[in-house]
Amino acid sequence: MLAIVCPGQGSQTSGFLAPWLEEADSRETLQAWSEVAGTDLLHHGTESDEETIRDTAVAQPLIVAASLLAARALGLAPGMRPGDADAAQLMLAGHSVGEVPAAALAGVLTEEQALTLIRVRAQGMAEAAAAESTSMAAVIGGVEDEVRESITSHGLTPANANGPGQIVAAGTAERIAALEAAPPARARVIPLKVAGAFHTEHMAPAQQALRDAVADFEVADPEVRLLSNRDGQAVASGAEVLDRLVDQVTRPVRWDLCMESMKAAGVTGVLELLPGGTLTGLAKRGLKGVASLAVKSPSDLDSAREFIRDHA
């Protein structure tokens, strides 16, 4: 059983798309996608510095395009599966913004719909983030109940539950700084490379803009099991997937529950698409004994194809 997962915001690094552009097809694809996504994916993926690609309006389209680009290279076009892989042995999930390419790969959205959706989502969340100084920080370690109590006592929201020993707090920058200064017992507070309090009420204006933008989308039901960040459960209706993508803007990400569902389903391998590394790191702690592989560069593609054959 193979879980193919798509990473979220913060996984991007400066220049990470450069090696992918050695192929003319990839360059042409990204040029076309840039028009739909409303941002220069070629420039931001190869030349922009860390601060520039930290901007939500840039980061989100870049991450979605990167996951879709890697998927294409592996034969994972929307609604398709690689080679002779058994659909019953495949599962898809994405972390936060990663749910958008995951929904496309499951056949719910077209690539163009995914990029249109992420353009509106990214711009709306960037505007909401600019309206007030907000941020996020990972709380590593500690006792979960005590960590959650500490987060809420600082007036923050536990926005992401990423697995054993990692909960992400979100809220105003001032309150994040206060949490850093007084962390929960036996825990560390690490600021994240994001520019807003995502998955909280601070993002409500972006949620409404997104709901309006996708109102006329025609979607299909998932062709592969697709897990939701809301509760870690598979969603069978394309309309419900779209509704959850909109609501996800202000709802916590329960990646811990997604991993529990993977474990319950008997997943033997977790393949993380570009820009890979974050979710395979979480899998090593939350899915002990399960093999994992992260796609970071074109040199990983052969290993990824073999990994797919082994687990699907």
Secondary structure, 3 states (H helix, E strand, C coil): CEEEEECCCCCCCCCCCHHHHHCHHHHHHHHHHHHHHCCCHHHHHHCCCHHHHHCHHHHHHHHHHHHHHHHHHCCCCCCCCCCCCCHHHEEEEECHHHHHHHHHHCCCCCHHHHHHHHHHHHHHHHHHHHHCCEEEEEEEECCHHHHHHHHHHCCCEEEEEEECCEEEEEEEHHHHHHHHHCCCCCEEEEECCCCCCCCCHHHHHHHHHHHHHCCCCCCCCCCCEEECCCCCCECCCHHHHHHHHHHCCCCCEEHHHHHHHHHHHCCCEEEECCCCCHHHHHHHHHCCCCEEEECCCHHHHHHHHHHHHHHC
